[in-house]
Amino acid sequence: MMGRGGCPRQGWERTFVGMNRRLFLPLTLVPFLWSSLGRSHLQEVQPREPVTVILLRHAEVETEAGVKILSEKGRERALAVARLLDNAGVTHLFSSGAVRTRQTLEPLARAKGLEIQSVPAKELDRQVALLEALPPGSVAVVAGHSNTVPAMVSALGGGTVTGLTDSPYGPLIAEDVHDRVFLLTLPGVKGAAVKTVELKLGR
């Protein structure tokens, strides 16, 4: 039997079926490839959940047996820290090696069942690296000192802290100021700006 153009119909049908089969198989792969490429692209551009870092200076102190520890006012302020951050979703606590910074976070640590990780004040780079490496969505609180808190705000990209006093050791939070709290949001998108909010902490 002859098909159009004088070609045998059976041979023409076999040729068409063969071509159709060869075209059909690659076309069936298109949705799969598109889906895979789409997922890969989304994974690359989808932002991570930001990390929140809360920086504060230790509370008021007194000296006992040559060691600076929290005074009565300082203990009251430490309790205020715990109240302020009770519902903040805190996941990590850091203090310097000083007793006064650890004591500032102890009420919050007890309330949340968290351990306080000590990082010596002189190891600023290590502290910053630990904060930047926290899992997405983490909320970390760091109790530091009059000089380390402003330095850490700057090192994390939060800009320059204003209202500091000059000293041979660099810009400091004034000796009698213990109520400044800096909340930094480290973005989940590379190159995005760090957001900084300053709060005042009452006793």
Protein Blocks (a to p, Z undefined) as FASTA:
>chain_A
ZZehhiafklmmmmmmmmmmmmmmmmmmmmmmmmmmmmmmmmmmmccddddddddddddd
ddeehiacddfklmmmmmmmmmmmmmnopabdcddfbfklmmmmmmmmmmnopacddddf
klmmlmmmmmmmpcehiacdddddfklmmmmmmmnonapaehiacdfkbpcddfklckbc
cdddddfbehiacddddddddZZ
